[in-house]
Amino acid sequence: MPAEIHVMREDLLPPKPPERRHLLSIQDLTRDDVERLLATARSFDQATQRELKKLPTLRGRTVVNLFFESSTRTSSSFELAAKRLSADVMSVKAVGSSVDKGESLKDTALTLGAYDPDVIVIRHPHIGAPQLVARVTAAHVVNAGDGKHQHPTQALLDLYTIHEELGRIDGLHVAIVGDVLHSRVARSNIQALVLCGARVTLVGPPTLLPRGIEAMGCETSTDIRAIEAADVVYVLRMQRERMEEGANYVPTLREYSARWGVTPERLRPGQKVMHPGPMNRGVEIDARVADAQDALIETQVRAGLVVRMAVLYDLLTHGPVEVAAVPVEEVA
């Protein structure tokens, strides 16, 4: 007599393992996600103000930083963020690695994936590189910048800086000035600011304002006087490393600075100024503006640490993490 086949009811089956979560783009996030991450960053900010700054939160976890482009702020803050959370950290740079010998990104990712890392943080000059790493490894993947496409953690730290300084994001007016065409920071910030209810105006030469970018929910202007009405002026550098060879987007840097450089005379009192770095003083931003009391540039660097701590923590807790998920009492 054939054996009977019994089908288990779905509610009696063991729970499925949670899906791997990544941070590849601001589009991966809802407004609730952003608010949760900022609240978690705020908790870490409070916790790390003590004398002993290291927390046991991610002890036993492994974070790999894979950087194919030069970086100071992003790479150092991700490394320090992981170490502050007690994770094991391995940093790999393209220079001096097998990439120099012609190894493909896929093979590099497969090699690193064999070490079973929990998180891979990747910066790469080509759009879509983080998505490839997410497909071929079992790690959670964080996009630390891919070409001129996305830089989501920069946008999150910028939101955190603005909120901590001005108390809100909703209803604020942010002017983003400079080379928007080649800027992944601009694209991520437009999405994040609009998502959180801010008004965004892009300002710069017509050659450096992408055609049709208004579809992202922002406004555009080629007149530097448009920054006068903004609460925050966010300055971008000329990204010559991403410009096509021989392309002349502006006649000269001197003319660019004269027409679109952010100077004290073009700002009104109380306007906050931000810059993702590295700065080209005397080109897109006057040194007097960069060093002024209303400049939040150093504050952005400090925010980068706690925001990236929050991102690593959030990905590895398989959320959703409630706003009160990391109270100071728990991480102390």
C-alpha positions as a Markdown table, in Angstrom:
| # | Residue | x | y | z |
|---|---|---|---|---|
| 1 | Met | 0.0 | 0.0 | 0.0 |
| 2 | Pro | 1.6 | 3.3 | -1.0 |
| 3 | Ala | 2.6 | 5.7 | 1.8 |
| 4 | Glu | 0.3 | 8.6 | 2.4 |
| 5 | Ile | 1.7 | 12.0 | 1.7 |
| 6 | His | 0.9 | 14.7 | 4.3 |
| 7 | Val | 1.2 | 18.3 | 3.4 |
| 8 | Met | 2.0 | 20.6 | 6.3 |
| 9 | Arg | 0.0 | 23.7 | 6.7 |
| 10 | Glu | 2.0 | 26.8 | 5.8 |
| 11 | Asp | 1.7 | 28.3 | 9.3 |
| 12 | Leu | 3.3 | 25.1 | 10.7 |
| 13 | Leu | 6.4 | 25.3 | 8.5 |
| 14 | Pro | 9.6 | 26.7 | 10.0 |
| 15 | Pro | 10.1 | 30.4 | 9.4 |
| 16 | Lys | 12.0 | 31.3 | 6.2 |
| 17 | Pro | 15.4 | 32.9 | 6.8 |
| 18 | Pro | 15.2 | 36.7 | 6.4 |
| 19 | Glu | 16.1 | 38.1 | 3.1 |
| 20 | Arg | 19.5 | 39.7 | 2.8 |
| 21 | Arg | 19.2 | 43.4 | 3.0 |
| 22 | His | 21.4 | 45.9 | 1.1 |
| 23 | Leu | 21.8 | 49.6 | 0.9 |
| 24 | Leu | 22.5 | 50.2 | -2.8 |
| 25 | Ser | 20.5 | 53.3 | -3.4 |
| 26 | Ile | 18.3 | 55.9 | -1.6 |
| 27 | Gln | 15.5 | 54.3 | -3.6 |
| 28 | Asp | 15.9 | 51.2 | -1.4 |
| 29 | Leu | 14.6 | 53.3 | 1.5 |
| 30 | Thr | 11.2 | 54.6 | 2.6 |
| 31 | Arg | 10.8 | 57.7 | 4.7 |
| 32 | Asp | 10.3 | 55.5 | 7.8 |
| 33 | Asp | 13.6 | 53.7 | 7.0 |
| 34 | Val | 15.4 | 57.1 | 6.8 |
| 35 | Glu | 13.9 | 58.3 | 10.1 |
| 36 | Arg | 14.8 | 54.9 | 11.8 |
| 37 | Leu | 18.4 | 55.2 | 10.6 |
| 38 | Leu | 18.8 | 58.8 | 11.7 |
| 39 | Ala | 17.3 | 57.9 | 15.2 |
| 40 | Thr | 19.7 | 55.0 | 15.5 |
| 41 | Ala | 22.6 | 57.2 | 14.5 |
| 42 | Arg | 21.5 | 59.7 | 17.1 |
| 43 | Ser | 21.6 | 56.9 | 19.8 |
| 44 | Phe | 25.1 | 55.9 | 18.7 |
| 45 | Asp | 26.2 | 59.6 | 18.8 |
| 46 | Gln | 25.1 | 59.8 | 22.4 |
| 47 | Ala | 26.8 | 56.5 | 23.3 |
| 48 | Thr | 30.1 | 57.3 | 21.7 |
| 49 | Gln | 30.5 | 60.6 | 23.6 |
| 50 | Arg | 31.7 | 58.6 | 26.6 |
| 51 | Glu | 35.3 | 58.0 | 27.4 |
| 52 | Leu | 35.2 | 54.3 | 26.2 |
| 53 | Lys | 33.8 | 54.6 | 22.7 |
| 54 | Lys | 33.8 | 51.0 | 21.6 |
| 55 | Leu | 30.5 | 49.1 | 21.7 |
| 56 | Pro | 30.1 | 45.3 | 21.7 |
| 57 | Thr | 27.1 | 45.5 | 19.3 |
| 58 | Leu | 28.6 | 43.6 | 16.2 |
| 59 | Arg | 31.2 | 41.5 | 18.0 |
| 60 | Gly | 31.9 | 38.4 | 15.9 |
| 61 | Arg | 30.8 | 40.0 | 12.6 |
| 62 | Thr | 33.1 | 40.7 | 9.7 |
| 63 | Val | 33.0 | 43.8 | 7.5 |
| 64 | Val | 35.0 | 44.0 | 4.3 |
| 65 | Asn | 35.7 | 47.4 | 2.8 |
| 66 | Leu | 36.4 | 47.1 | -0.9 |
| 67 | Phe | 37.5 | 50.4 | -2.5 |
| 68 | Phe | 38.4 | 50.7 | -6.2 |
| 69 | Glu | 38.6 | 54.5 | -6.0 |
| 70 | Ser | 40.6 | 56.8 | -3.8 |
| 71 | Ser | 38.8 | 57.8 | -0.6 |
| 72 | Thr | 39.7 | 59.4 | 2.7 |
| 73 | Arg | 36.4 | 60.3 | 4.5 |
| 74 | Thr | 34.2 | 57.4 | 3.3 |
| 75 | Ser | 36.8 | 54.6 | 3.7 |
| 76 | Ser | 38.1 | 55.8 | 7.1 |
| 77 | Ser | 34.6 | 56.4 | 8.5 |
| 78 | Phe | 33.4 | 52.9 | 7.4 |
| 79 | Glu | 36.4 | 51.3 | 8.9 |
| 80 | Leu | 36.1 | 53.2 | 12.2 |
| 81 | Ala | 32.4 | 52.6 | 12.3 |
| 82 | Ala | 32.8 | 48.9 | 12.1 |
| 83 | Lys | 35.6 | 48.9 | 14.7 |
| 84 | Arg | 33.6 | 51.1 | 17.1 |
| 85 | Leu | 30.9 | 48.3 | 16.9 |
| 86 | Ser | 33.5 | 45.7 | 17.6 |
| 87 | Ala | 33.3 | 44.0 | 14.2 |
| 88 | Asp | 36.3 | 42.4 | 12.5 |
| 89 | Val | 37.4 | 44.6 | 9.6 |
| 90 | Met | 39.3 | 43.8 | 6.4 |
| 91 | Ser | 40.1 | 46.7 | 4.0 |
| 92 | Val | 41.0 | 45.9 | 0.4 |
| 93 | Lys | 42.1 | 48.6 | -2.1 |
| 94 | Ala | 42.5 | 48.1 | -5.8 |
| 95 | Val | 46.1 | 49.3 | -5.7 |
| 96 | Gly | 48.3 | 46.5 | -4.7 |
| 97 | Ser | 45.6 | 43.8 | -5.0 |
| 98 | Ser | 44.9 | 41.2 | -7.7 |
| 99 | Val | 42.9 | 43.9 | -9.5 |
| 100 | Asp | 46.2 | 45.3 | -10.6 |
| 101 | Lys | 46.8 | 41.9 | -12.3 |
| 102 | Gly | 43.6 | 42.1 | -14.3 |
| 103 | Glu | 41.2 | 40.2 | -11.9 |
| 104 | Ser | 37.6 | 41.0 | -12.6 |
| 105 | Leu | 35.2 | 42.5 | -10.0 |
| 106 | Lys | 33.2 | 39.3 | -10.0 |
| 107 | Asp | 36.2 | 37.1 | -9.3 |
| 108 | Thr | 37.4 | 39.6 | -6.6 |
| 109 | Ala | 33.9 | 39.4 | -5.0 |
| 110 | Leu | 33.8 | 35.6 | -5.2 |
| 111 | Thr | 37.3 | 35.5 | -3.5 |
| 112 | Leu | 36.2 | 37.8 | -0.7 |
| 113 | Gly | 32.8 | 36.0 | -0.4 |
| 114 | Ala | 34.7 | 32.8 | 0.3 |
| 115 | Tyr | 35.7 | 34.3 | 3.7 |
| 116 | Asp | 32.0 | 34.5 | 4.6 |
| 117 | Pro | 31.9 | 38.3 | 5.4 |
| 118 | Asp | 28.7 | 39.7 | 6.9 |
| 119 | Val | 28.9 | 43.0 | 5.1 |
| 120 | Ile | 30.8 | 44.2 | 2.0 |
| 121 | Val | 31.2 | 47.9 | 1.6 |
| 122 | Ile | 32.1 | 48.7 | -2.0 |
| 123 | Arg | 33.2 | 51.9 | -3.9 |
| 124 | His | 33.7 | 51.4 | -7.6 |
| 125 | Pro | 34.0 | 53.7 | -10.6 |
| 126 | His | 31.4 | 51.8 | -12.6 |
| 127 | Ile | 27.6 | 52.1 | -12.1 |
| 128 | Gly | 26.1 | 48.8 | -11.0 |
| 129 | Ala | 29.1 | 47.3 | -9.3 |
| 130 | Pro | 27.4 | 47.0 | -5.9 |
| 131 | Gln | 24.5 | 45.1 | -7.5 |
| 132 | Leu | 26.9 | 42.6 | -9.0 |
| 133 | Val | 28.6 | 42.0 | -5.7 |
| 134 | Ala | 25.2 | 41.5 | -4.1 |
| 135 | Arg | 24.3 | 38.9 | -6.7 |
| 136 | Val | 27.5 | 36.8 | -6.4 |
| 137 | Thr | 28.1 | 36.9 | -2.6 |
| 138 | Ala | 26.0 | 36.0 | 0.4 |
| 139 | Ala | 27.0 | 39.3 | 2.2 |
| 140 | His | 24.9 | 42.3 | 2.9 |
| 141 | Val | 26.2 | 45.0 | 0.5 |
| 142 | Val | 26.6 | 48.7 | 1.1 |
| 143 | Asn | 27.2 | 51.1 | -1.8 |
| 144 | Ala | 29.9 | 53.5 | -0.9 |
| 145 | Gly | 29.7 | 55.2 | -4.3 |
| 146 | Asp | 29.3 | 53.7 | -7.8 |
| 147 | Gly | 30.4 | 56.0 | -10.7 |
| 148 | Lys | 28.1 | 59.0 | -10.9 |
| 149 | His | 25.1 | 57.0 | -9.9 |
| 150 | Gln | 24.6 | 56.7 | -6.1 |
| 151 | His | 26.2 | 57.4 | -2.7 |
| 152 | Pro | 23.4 | 56.7 | -0.2 |
| 153 | Thr | 25.4 | 56.9 | 3.0 |
| 154 | Gln | 26.6 | 60.4 | 2.1 |
| 155 | Ala | 23.0 | 61.5 | 1.6 |
| 156 | Leu | 22.0 | 60.0 | 5.0 |
| 157 | Leu | 24.8 | 61.7 | 6.8 |
| 158 | Asp | 23.9 | 65.0 | 5.1 |
| 159 | Leu | 20.3 | 64.6 | 6.3 |
| 160 | Tyr | 21.5 | 63.8 | 9.8 |
| 161 | Thr | 23.7 | 67.0 | 9.8 |
| 162 | Ile | 20.8 | 69.2 | 8.6 |
| 163 | His | 18.4 | 67.7 | 11.0 |
| 164 | Glu | 20.7 | 68.1 | 14.0 |
| 165 | Glu | 21.6 | 71.7 | 13.0 |
| 166 | Leu | 18.1 | 73.0 | 12.0 |
| 167 | Gly | 15.8 | 70.6 | 13.9 |
| 168 | Arg | 13.9 | 69.4 | 10.8 |
| 169 | Ile | 14.2 | 68.5 | 7.1 |
| 170 | Asp | 10.6 | 68.8 | 6.0 |
| 171 | Gly | 9.9 | 72.2 | 4.6 |
| 172 | Leu | 13.5 | 73.3 | 4.3 |
| 173 | His | 14.9 | 74.7 | 1.0 |
| 174 | Val | 18.3 | 73.3 | 0.0 |
| 175 | Ala | 20.3 | 74.6 | -3.0 |
| 176 | Ile | 22.8 | 72.2 | -4.5 |
| 177 | Val | 25.5 | 74.2 | -6.4 |
| 178 | Gly | 28.0 | 73.0 | -8.9 |
| 179 | Asp | 28.8 | 69.9 | -11.0 |
| 180 | Val | 25.5 | 68.0 | -10.7 |
| 181 | Leu | 26.0 | 66.2 | -14.0 |
| 182 | His | 28.9 | 64.0 | -12.6 |
| 183 | Ser | 27.8 | 63.9 | -9.0 |
| 184 | Arg | 26.5 | 60.7 | -7.3 |
| 185 | Val | 26.2 | 62.8 | -4.1 |
| 186 | Ala | 23.8 | 65.2 | -5.8 |
| 187 | Arg | 21.6 | 62.3 | -7.1 |
| 188 | Ser | 21.4 | 60.6 | -3.7 |
| 189 | Asn | 20.8 | 63.9 | -1.9 |
| 190 | Ile | 18.0 | 65.0 | -4.3 |
| 191 | Gln | 16.2 | 61.7 | -3.7 |
| 192 | Ala | 16.7 | 61.7 | 0.1 |
| 193 | Leu | 15.8 | 65.4 | 0.6 |
| 194 | Val | 12.6 | 65.1 | -1.6 |
| 195 | Leu | 11.7 | 61.9 | 0.2 |
| 196 | Cys | 11.8 | 63.8 | 3.5 |
| 197 | Gly | 9.8 | 66.8 | 2.3 |
| 198 | Ala | 12.5 | 69.3 | 1.5 |
| 199 | Arg | 12.6 | 71.6 | -1.5 |
| 200 | Val | 15.7 | 71.2 | -3.7 |
| 201 | Thr | 17.1 | 73.7 | -6.3 |
| 202 | Leu | 20.0 | 72.8 | -8.5 |
| 203 | Val | 22.3 | 75.7 | -9.5 |
| 204 | Gly | 25.1 | 75.7 | -12.0 |
| 205 | Pro | 26.2 | 76.1 | -15.6 |
| 206 | Pro | 23.7 | 74.6 | -18.1 |
| 207 | Thr | 26.3 | 72.1 | -19.3 |
| 208 | Leu | 26.5 | 70.7 | -15.8 |
| 209 | Leu | 22.8 | 70.4 | -15.1 |
| 210 | Pro | 21.5 | 67.0 | -16.4 |
| 211 | Arg | 18.7 | 67.3 | -18.9 |
| 212 | Gly | 15.4 | 66.2 | -17.4 |
| 213 | Ile | 16.6 | 66.0 | -13.9 |
| 214 | Glu | 13.5 | 68.0 | -12.7 |
| 215 | Ala | 11.7 | 64.7 | -13.0 |
| 216 | Met | 13.4 | 63.8 | -9.7 |
| 217 | Gly | 11.3 | 66.5 | -8.0 |
| 218 | Cys | 13.8 | 69.3 | -8.0 |
| 219 | Glu | 14.1 | 72.8 | -9.6 |
| 220 | Thr | 17.0 | 74.1 | -11.6 |
| 221 | Ser | 18.6 | 77.5 | -12.2 |
| 222 | Thr | 21.7 | 78.8 | -14.0 |
| 223 | Asp | 21.7 | 82.0 | -11.9 |
| 224 | Ile | 23.9 | 81.8 | -8.7 |
| 225 | Arg | 21.5 | 84.3 | -7.1 |
| 226 | Ala | 19.0 | 81.4 | -6.7 |
| 227 | Ile | 20.9 | 80.3 | -3.6 |
| 228 | Glu | 19.8 | 83.5 | -1.7 |
| 229 | Ala | 16.5 | 81.9 | -0.7 |
| 230 | Ala | 17.9 | 78.6 | 0.5 |
| 231 | Asp | 18.2 | 77.5 | 4.1 |
| 232 | Val | 21.2 | 75.3 | 3.2 |
| 233 | Val | 23.7 | 75.8 | 0.4 |
| 234 | Tyr | 25.3 | 72.5 | -0.6 |
| 235 | Val | 28.4 | 73.0 | -2.7 |
| 236 | Leu | 29.8 | 70.4 | -5.2 |
| 237 | Arg | 33.3 | 70.3 | -6.7 |
| 238 | Met | 34.1 | 70.0 | -10.4 |
| 239 | Gln | 34.6 | 66.3 | -10.9 |
| 240 | Arg | 37.2 | 66.4 | -13.6 |
| 241 | Glu | 38.1 | 62.7 | -13.1 |
| 242 | Arg | 34.6 | 61.8 | -14.5 |
| 243 | Met | 34.6 | 64.2 | -17.4 |
| 244 | Glu | 35.1 | 63.0 | -20.9 |
| 245 | Glu | 38.6 | 63.8 | -22.2 |
| 246 | Gly | 38.6 | 67.0 | -24.2 |
| 247 | Ala | 35.1 | 68.0 | -23.0 |
| 248 | Asn | 34.8 | 71.7 | -22.1 |
| 249 | Tyr | 31.9 | 72.0 | -19.7 |
| 250 | Val | 33.0 | 75.5 | -18.6 |
| 251 | Pro | 35.5 | 77.9 | -20.4 |
| 252 | Thr | 37.9 | 78.0 | -17.5 |
| 253 | Leu | 37.9 | 77.3 | -13.8 |
| 254 | Arg | 38.5 | 81.0 | -13.2 |
| 255 | Glu | 35.3 | 81.9 | -15.1 |
| 256 | Tyr | 33.4 | 79.1 | -13.3 |
| 257 | Ser | 34.5 | 80.5 | -9.9 |
| 258 | Ala | 33.5 | 84.0 | -10.9 |
| 259 | Arg | 30.0 | 83.0 | -12.0 |
| 260 | Trp | 29.1 | 80.1 | -9.8 |
| 261 | Gly | 31.6 | 80.1 | -6.9 |
| 262 | Val | 30.0 | 80.4 | -3.4 |
| 263 | Thr | 31.5 | 83.5 | -1.8 |
| 264 | Pro | 30.5 | 85.4 | 1.3 |
| 265 | Glu | 29.0 | 88.2 | -0.8 |
| 266 | Arg | 26.5 | 85.6 | -2.3 |
| 267 | Leu | 25.3 | 84.3 | 1.0 |
| 268 | Arg | 23.0 | 85.9 | 3.5 |
| 269 | Pro | 23.6 | 85.7 | 7.3 |
| 270 | Gly | 22.6 | 82.5 | 8.9 |
| 271 | Gln | 22.7 | 80.3 | 5.8 |
| 272 | Lys | 24.3 | 76.9 | 6.4 |
| 273 | Val | 26.9 | 75.7 | 4.0 |
| 274 | Met | 27.8 | 72.1 | 3.3 |
| 275 | His | 30.3 | 70.3 | 1.1 |
| 276 | Pro | 30.9 | 66.5 | 0.7 |
| 277 | Gly | 34.7 | 67.0 | 0.2 |
| 278 | Pro | 37.3 | 67.1 | -1.0 |
| 279 | Met | 37.1 | 70.9 | -1.4 |
| 280 | Asn | 38.8 | 72.9 | -4.1 |
| 281 | Arg | 39.1 | 76.2 | -2.2 |
| 282 | Gly | 39.0 | 79.2 | -4.4 |
| 283 | Val | 37.1 | 77.3 | -7.2 |
| 284 | Glu | 33.7 | 76.2 | -6.1 |
| 285 | Ile | 33.9 | 77.6 | -2.6 |
| 286 | Asp | 35.7 | 80.6 | -1.1 |
| 287 | Ala | 38.0 | 79.8 | 1.8 |
| 288 | Arg | 36.2 | 82.4 | 3.9 |
| 289 | Val | 33.0 | 80.4 | 3.4 |
| 290 | Ala | 34.6 | 77.1 | 4.1 |
| 291 | Asp | 36.0 | 78.3 | 7.4 |
| 292 | Ala | 33.0 | 80.4 | 8.5 |
| 293 | Gln | 30.9 | 79.6 | 11.6 |
| 294 | Asp | 27.9 | 78.6 | 9.5 |
| 295 | Ala | 29.9 | 76.0 | 7.5 |
| 296 | Leu | 28.9 | 72.5 | 8.5 |
| 297 | Ile | 31.7 | 70.7 | 6.7 |
| 298 | Glu | 33.5 | 69.3 | 9.8 |
| 299 | Thr | 30.1 | 68.4 | 11.3 |
| 300 | Gln | 29.4 | 66.3 | 8.2 |
| 301 | Val | 32.6 | 64.3 | 8.7 |
| 302 | Arg | 31.6 | 63.6 | 12.3 |
| 303 | Ala | 28.1 | 62.6 | 11.3 |
| 304 | Gly | 29.5 | 60.2 | 8.8 |
| 305 | Leu | 30.8 | 58.0 | 11.6 |
| 306 | Val | 27.6 | 57.5 | 13.5 |
| 307 | Val | 25.4 | 57.3 | 10.4 |
| 308 | Arg | 27.6 | 54.5 | 9.0 |
| 309 | Met | 27.5 | 52.8 | 12.4 |
| 310 | Ala | 23.7 | 52.9 | 12.1 |
| 311 | Val | 23.7 | 51.5 | 8.6 |
| 312 | Leu | 25.9 | 48.5 | 9.5 |
| 313 | Tyr | 23.9 | 47.8 | 12.6 |
| 314 | Asp | 20.6 | 48.2 | 10.8 |
| 315 | Leu | 21.6 | 45.8 | 8.0 |
| 316 | Leu | 22.7 | 43.1 | 10.4 |
| 317 | Thr | 19.8 | 43.2 | 12.7 |
| 318 | His | 17.4 | 42.1 | 9.9 |
| 319 | Gly | 15.0 | 44.8 | 11.0 |
| 320 | Pro | 12.8 | 46.6 | 10.7 |
| 321 | Val | 14.5 | 48.2 | 13.7 |
| 322 | Glu | 12.3 | 50.4 | 15.8 |
| 323 | Val | 13.4 | 54.0 | 16.5 |
| 324 | Ala | 14.2 | 53.0 | 20.1 |
| 325 | Ala | 16.2 | 49.9 | 19.0 |
| 326 | Val | 19.6 | 51.3 | 20.2 |
| 327 | Pro | 19.0 | 53.2 | 23.4 |
| 328 | Val | 22.1 | 54.4 | 25.1 |
| 329 | Glu | 21.5 | 52.1 | 28.0 |
| 330 | Glu | 21.7 | 49.0 | 25.7 |
| 331 | Val | 24.9 | 49.9 | 23.9 |
| 332 | Ala | 26.7 | 51.4 | 26.8 |
